[in-house]
């Protein structure tokens, strides 16, 4: 089994695949009589047809090492995952390699980080490793085939760096 080592999630590292949402640094503006910092427009939502929907996902906690057997992508829309607890989760992505995922990359989030996968990005399933496993998910709701899965002949093993 080929190993994939985790790295800490950064905006630069995830940029080819999506957006990191976090409230670091100074806010873009203060609102609500100066009592609330707004970190504005942090993700590129992109949908072909349909509409944006907000769902709640409740995922079982996983552990490292993690056996990566399958990746998926959504050709008709982006997909944002916003944890509803301040705990880390595992983010796995891959470049497209001829209509299948290439070699995966694995990231660990810091508490307070969320992510948005760009449309048609190969990614692993929702993989919380701590906390409640409860996430708000913003993605495309509408007709059409918006899920492609690829099962690996030989799984990968995701391990801490």
Secondary structure, DSSP 8 states (H G I E B T S, - for coil): -EEEEEEE--HHHHTTTEEEE---SS-SEEETTTTEEE----S---BSSSEEEEEEEE-----SSEEEEEEEE-TTB-EEEEESSS--EEEEEE-BSSSSB-S-EEEE--TT-EEEE-TT-EE---EE-SS--EEEEEEEESSS---EEEEEEEEEEEE--
